[in-house]
Amino acid sequence: LERNYGHQTPSGWKHNSEIALIPITGMITSGRSQAPGLFGGSLNAGSETIIAQLEEAADDSNVKAIVIRVDSPGGSAFASDQIWRAVELAKREKPVIVSMGGVAASGGYYVAAGADRIFAEDTTITGSIGVYSGKFNLSGLASMLHVNIETDDRGKNAGLYSSFTSWDDEQRKKMEDNVEDTYIRFKTVVSEGRSLPMETVETIAQGHVWSGTKAKEIGLVDNIGGLFEAIEYAKEEA
């Protein structure tokens, strides 16, 4: 939580008003956020951590507005939807403003779409409203290495995500249906969050990416500005 923004002086009788600053940085995943370890790795934004921070900020009576700083290329559709839901609940309590960094695309846009106001830089890469899925089949590599893989599956599609089998026609159709359902869900979130007709969303979706400047022109963001501009706006809303 970003404390005492605006350099107010405590009266001695009450707490200062505060603005919560919550970062969503790196790939969006389920579970808890993680930073690179001693031997490397990547930064990820865990839905469990971010949801807990949003809930804490929403419940804190000293926090008068929430600013979410998004710098993420996306990640898990399920985790993104969980965070979006937490944003929706937080909005019932106080203003929620999004500030986009260098990239806020795919799931990074998904989590921002429902905010009360979205700020982006001119050069922010955003949009990428689309969904894809796939897997590698490593059975050939295992065979070359003389590694024998045996599985004991219970259920017709238990091995759907196995890295050692290919999809049959029925399984491929199932995955295509799942992707299409998720894509429709994504477009619906954007349509409702940005007050855009679904037909308009379809024309600017399809996985297209946009600069912050163009995103403002087509209605995906509200203002061109950085983090400090977003905080100033949050102060006014608070």
Number of C-alpha atoms within 10 A of each C-alpha: 14 12 14 16 14 13 8 10 9 11 8 7 6 8 12 19 18 23 24 26 21 18 17 25 22 23 20 27 21 20 14 14 19 15 13 10 9 6 5 8 10 10 16 22 27 23 25 16 16 23 20 14 18 24 14 15 24 25 13 13 13 16 22 21 26 29 27 25 22 26 24 28 21 27 20 18 24 15 22 26 19 17 27 23 15 20 27 16 14 22 19 10 16 20 21 27 26 31 28 31 23 18 24 30 28 26 31 29 29 25 31 31 25 24 22 19 21 24 26 31 21 17 15 22 25 29 28 22 23 22 20 13 8 10 13 11 15 13 17 12 11 13 11 9 9 9 11 9 9 7 8 7 9 8 7 8 13 10 17 16 14 16 12 17 15 17 18 10 9 10 15 14 12 15 17 15 12 14 17 15 12 18 20 15 14 24 25 17 20 24 20 13 18 20 13 16 13 15 11 13 21 16 9 19 19 15 16 14 19 19 18 28 18 17 22 19 12 14 15 28 27 18 21 20 17 17 19 10 15 24 23 13 16 23 19 9 14 16
